[in-house]
Amino acid sequence: MAQHAETTSAGSPTGIRPFHYKASDTDLAELKRRIKSTRWPEKEGVDDDSQGVQLATMQQLAKYWAESYDWRKIEARLESLPQFITNIDDLDIHFIHVKSKHENALPIIVTHGWPGSIIEQLKIIEPLTDPTAHGGTADDAFHVVIPSMPGYGFSERPGKIGWDPAHIAIAWDVLMKRLGYDKYVAQGGDWGAIVTDYLGAQAPAGLLGIHSNMPGILTPELSGALASGGTPAEKLTAEEQEAWDRLKFVWTKGIGYGFQLGLRPQTMYGQADSPIGLAAYFLDHDQRSYRLIARVFDGKTEGLTRDDILDNITITWLTNTFVSGAKLYWENKAGFFDIKGVKVPTAISSFPDELYPVPRSWAEKAYPKLIHYNRMPKGGHFAAWEQPKAFVEELRAGLRSLRT
């Protein structure tokens, strides 16, 4: 199975090349064959999701994936967008680049996370680039750049080590400058938030500020207490205690995949090979996200759709990027939730079903130039994907003061 079946790109290796992708009929047929041939385990021995992704959810997903899902729909959506490849530090980086018709639009680079891809950000492109058609004004316009992280989706899989979040952040500044943007802002969630924090800490010339929906807020003392299973030495407010309790649950019971991939990502041959193995691993990102996802396979329609979820899983299987994407956990040497030393103006949106709520007091310590803070009424870890309207409104409001 080729990494980029029926892919075309043309131009010099150090320039910016158009990118097109069409999955082969052979690969799509093989995908469905494997789904239908899944060897299922027994049902979980409990009546809840405490043992992991439930058998009924996975069998409902598999039935829809094999019998009704159509990859060609999302493929056509992607083909309708301007996509490109450029080589940075000897690695081909894929990105979407949609320019606004509004002359004074603010350039923004938006970074996805794991288990993710550019699929997560597709719903926010039109409202950001064409705000007058989506409840905003011309002054709200953005030029939007959405890269695939190294080893994810259509970006090249690194053959050498060294592509950690700080390196990716450096590459993103190169990308924006290569596109002609001498002033820009950055946004991210999940790994994208960590990459964006590093970009804010590096503070390259032209970076006006950042927005995060999963900010790094733990001091070294709090991070040490979390990792050791201890308790904070400082007295916590009610808001801080809520965040601490959620973080402790996530750390001890919610992100086992993070420790596993951080130690032995190359071992994950089964997930790379099996569509159902891949899907189950992706669904089990965290308990709150899993419940938001599982509900759509029970017939509920709020937030993400079945196609949303399967688009993201399918792009990973077709491009064979499960293991290469997982290696980002191995590359990372810093705490997921730690303060990264951001120096630039920062906007933060805290969604209630994120891994942890963000206390304003911790946000102010972590981001000395905090320009916007808002606790949202609804939304989870995949905010741009699940609550695109609210997410876009937060980007507009949070970054408005940085427009020049």
Secondary structure as UniProt FT lines:
FT   TURN            3..6
FT   STRAND          8..9
FT   TURN            13..14
FT   STRAND          16..20
FT   HELIX           25..36
FT   TURN            50..51
FT   HELIX           55..67
FT   HELIX           71..79
FT   STRAND          83..88
FT   TURN            89..90
FT   STRAND          91..98
FT   TURN            103..104
FT   STRAND          106..111
FT   TURN            114..115
FT   HELIX           118..121
FT   HELIX           122..129
FT   HELIX           131..133
FT   TURN            134..135
FT   HELIX           138..140
FT   STRAND          142..147
FT   TURN            150..151
FT   TURN            153..154
FT   HELIX           165..178
FT   TURN            179..180
FT   STRAND          184..188
FT   HELIX           191..202
FT   TURN            205..206
FT   STRAND          207..212
FT   HELIX           220..228
FT   HELIX           238..249
FT   HELIX           250..254
FT   HELIX           256..263
FT   HELIX           265..267
FT   HELIX           269..273
FT   HELIX           275..283
FT   HELIX           287..294
FT   HELIX           295..298
FT   HELIX           306..319
FT   HELIX           322..331
FT   TURN            336..337
FT   STRAND          346..350
FT   HELIX           360..366
FT   TURN            368..369
FT   STRAND          370..375
FT   TURN            381..382
FT   HELIX           383..386
FT   HELIX           388..399
FT   HELIX           400..402
//
